[in-house]
């Protein structure tokens, strides 16, 4: 896969277990103060949002954009503003989580931050790292602060979501009985996930965000963006549900289920190789005719029968149930904290007032 700055800038990737992508479908682009029902109060042009009175600056959004934006092809002004609006909504939720960390007395010690920072850039030559920082007008301090805020956000989610999810033996047994066919294979089988991006407009909305590439250039830019999100720690299922352009599998987080070896052997070579030549946990990009598919090999199972007494079966079922519960609780938690905050998105309001354009300074 291409290696961008947050691969230089992807210091978050080494630590983040869950991305905040779910927020894209939960946040509103324009939010007035709760209970006022009126227009947001005037704010400085450099204040792009306020959260419970705390300002989110244009500079913070611009730095986040420069960290993740693709340099080629150069986006249009409208595309850049749309990306910044999305980033601002993510930063709004991040601000809420960082502030929540204070109430929970959660911190990121310098030693922990140093470890994550060094881990994230250990395979990047120093010269390349500095060149990327210079090209994007960022500093190492910018990167460390971005990483600190992301790590704090993840600590909150772990405390408020992950640690509160449990799976009982009764749930494991019930899952096995309801999905017994998934544990009996007449031949070797491979569990596959996919994220599809096409260069044409889909006839209807296929994913949670309504995002749809309509040209080859848009498809190229979108697949690069999705790969960056995965490298940042976003879960494959969340990215698929939010952005995949295959209506059937997007609803299931891109999950194709277990595909038998005989069926894979009849698939096109690129897709076949993406599965048979990979190890579980890997994601491979397959491109053809201007379209792209990210193929995830989730698991592979040899032929035979299994039961819940087998440790690997119990672990697999536990992970499946835990993942479902955690995804639901995370979405509910993020929605709740977002709704309980007093948020004013000044950037969105200005874009609406300017019919898609920002006022000239």
N, C-alpha and C positions, 0 to 999 in steps of 0.2 A: 504494500500500500504506500501511497505518497507520504513523505515525511515532512510535515509542516511545523510551524513554530511551537505549537503546543503538542508537539512531539519535541520540539525545542520548548515551546510553551506548554507542553502537556504535562506539567508537573502535577497537576491535579489527577491525571489519569492513574498514577501509580497508587493512589490512595482512595479515590472515590469509589464507593461500592454502589451507590445509587445516584443517578442523575436526577435533576429537577425537571425533566422533560414533561412530566405529567402536568406541570404548572401551565404549560402552553394552552391546554384545553380548559384550565380552571380560572385563569385571570382574565379580566376585562381590559380592553385597550384604554378606555377612558373611565376613571373612577373619581367621582366627586366625594367630598367629605361626607361621612355617613350622617344622614338625618338632615342635611342642608337642602338637598334637592336642587341646588343652584350651581352656577358655574364656579370653577375653581378660583381661589383668590389669586391676584396677580403675583407673579414670581419672577425672579431674575432669569434672563435668557439662559444663564448657565445652570439653572436648576431645572432638571428634566423630570423630576418627580419628588414628592415628599411622602414619607411613611411615618405616621404618628409624629409629624413635625420634623423628622430627620430628613435632610436633603440628600438626594442622589444627584450628583453633578453630571453635567455633560461630559466632563473630562473622564469620569469613571466609566461611562458607557463607551466613549471613544477608545479608551485603552482596551476595554474588553473586546471591542470590535476589531481593533488592530491585531489583537492577540490571535483571533480565530479566523479572520477574513481570508479568503483565498485571494492571492494577488493576480492570478490569471485564470480566466479572462476577467478584465476589470469590470466590476458591476456598474450598472447604471445608477444614477442618483436615487431613483425610486427604489431599486433593489437594495441599495446600501441603507436607506432610511428604514425600509421594512425590516432588515436584519437588526438594525439598532433598536427598533421598537420591540422586537422579540427579546433582544438582550436586556433591554430596560425592564421588561416584565419579569425576566428571570432574576435580575438584580433586586427588584422590589421584594420578591420572596426571599432571596438570600439575605437581604437586610433584616427582614423579620426574623429569620432563623438566627442570624448573628446576634441580634438583640435578645432573642430568647435564650441564647447560650449564656448571657450574663445572668439572667434570672435563675438558670439551672446551675450556675457556678461552674460552667464548662470552659476550659481553656486549652490552648495549644502551646505546650512548653516549647521554648526555643530549640531544645534538643530534638523534639519530635518533628518540628518544622524543618530543622536542618537535615534530618534523616530523609524526610519525604522529598525535600528539594534536591538533595544530592542523588537520591534514587531516580528521580525523574529525568535527570540530565546526565546520568552516568555513561550512557552510550553515545553522547553527543560531543564531538570534538569541541574544545573551547573556542577555537577560531570560528567554527560554524555557528556556535551559540551566540557569540558576540555579533557576528554578521547579521543574524536573524533579528536580534534585539535592535540593532541600529536600523535595519531596513524597516522595522515596524515602529520605530520611535518609542521603544520601551526600555526600561532599565531592569536590572536584576531585582531591585527593591520592589518594582511593580509586580514582578512575577511572584516574589515571596509573599507580598500582601494578598494577591489574588489566591494563592495557595492557602494562606492562613484562613481567609474567609470561607473558602470551600471546605476546608477541614473542619472548621467550627460548625458549618451547616450540617456536615455529615455526622458530627458528634451528636447534634440535636436529634437528627432523624434516627440514629441508632438508639438514643435514650428514649425517645418518645414513640418510636414505631418498632424497630427491629427487636428490641429487648422485650417488648410486650406481646410478641407473637409466640404462641405455643401450639404444638401439635400432639394430640393424644393417640394412644394405641388404638382406641376405638375408631378414630378418624382414619388411621392408616388402614385398618381392616376394611372399613366401609369403602375407602377409595379403591382398594385392591378388588373387592367384589364387584364394584361398579365398572371397573376397567380391566377385568381379567384378561381380555384379549390382548391388551398391551403387554402382557407378561408371558405370552406363549407365542413362540416364533417357530414356524416350520423351516425357516432358513435364516441366515444372518440378516439383520435389519439395522437400519441407520435412521436415527431421529434427526430431522433436518428442519431448519428454520430459514426463512427467506425474507428479504426486503427488496421489493421490485421498484425500479424507477424507469419510466418510459418517456420517450421524447414527444409524446402526443397527448392531447387532452383526453382524460377519461370521461365517459358518458355520464358518470355520477360520482359523488364524493365517495372516496374509498377508505379514508383514514380519519382519525379523530380531529386533526387540525385542518383538513380540507386542502392541504398542500399538494399541488399537482404540477409537475414540470410539463411544459407544452412544446419545447423545442430541444434539439440536441444540446445546445449550449446550456439551457436551464438544467437539463438532465445531468450534464457533466458537473455543473456547479453544485447541484443538489447532492449527488453521490459523494462528492468530496466533503461536503458539510456533514453528511451522515457518518462517514468514516471518522471524522474528527470527533463527533459526539460519542461514538463508541469508544474511541481512544481516551476520551475524558472520563469514562466510567459509566456512561449510560448503558442500561440493560438493553440487550438486543430486542426483547419483547416490547419494551416501551417505545423504542425507536421505530420498530415495525408498526405498532399500533398508531403511532403519530404520523408516520410519513410514507409507509409502503403504499404503492399504487395498485396493489392486487387486492381488490375488495374482499375476497373470500378469506385469504390468510391474514390480512391486516387485522381483522376482527379477533383473531386468535393470537395476536402478537407475532405473526409470521410463522407460526408452528404448522409444519406439514405432517407432524406425527412420524411414526416409524414407517420407513419405506423399505420393502424387501430388496435384497441384493439383485434378484432377477429383474425387478423393475428399473433399478439404477443402471443395469447393464444395457438397457434399451434407451437410456437418456442420451442427449447430445454429449459429445465427448468432454466439452469444457465443464458442463455441469457434473458429469460423472467423475471427472478427475477432481473437481472441487470437493467432492465427498470422499471418494475412495482413497485419495492421496493425502488426506488430512487427518488430524487427530481431534478427538472431542475437545470442544472449547475454542476451536479455530474458526475464523471468518475469512472467506475468500471472495474476492470481487470477480465476477464474470460479466464481461461486456460483449455485446453483439448488436450490430445494426443501430447504434445510437442509444440503445437501452442498456440498463445495468441491473444486475442482481447480486446482492450480498448474500452468500450462502453460508449458513452457520451449521457446523456439525455439532449437534448437542450431545449425542450419545450414540454408541454402537453396541449392539447386543448379538451374541452368538445364538444359533438355533437352540431351542429347548424350552422347557417350562420352568417357571419360578414361583415362589410363594413368599409371603411377608416375613417368614422366619429367616430368610436369607439377608444378611447385613446389607448387601448392596441394593437389594430390592427395598428394604425398609428405608434406607437412606434416600433412594430415588423418590419414593412416595413422600417422605417427609419434606424433601426439598420442593416438590411440586406443590404440596398443600401450603407450606410456609410461604412460597413465592406468591401464591394467589392471595393469601391473607395479608401479606406484607404490602403487596401492590394496592389492595383495597384500602388498608389502613393508612398507607402513605398518602394516597390521593385524598382521602377524607381529612387527614390531619393538615395537609397543605392547604386544602380548600378552607378549612375552619380558621386557620391562623391568618390566611389572607382576608377572609371575610370579616374577621374581628379587628383588623387594622384599619386605620383611617388613611387611605391612600388617595393621592391626587397625581394623575399621570399628565403632567404639563406638556410633555412632548406630543402625546396623542391628541390632546386638546388643541394644540397649535397646528398640528397637521390637519385636523378636521376643519379648523377655522380657515386655514390656508388652502383648502381643497387639495391636500396632498403635498403641499410645499411649505417649508419653514420660512417665516418672515426673514427678510434680509437684515443683517445687523446694522 
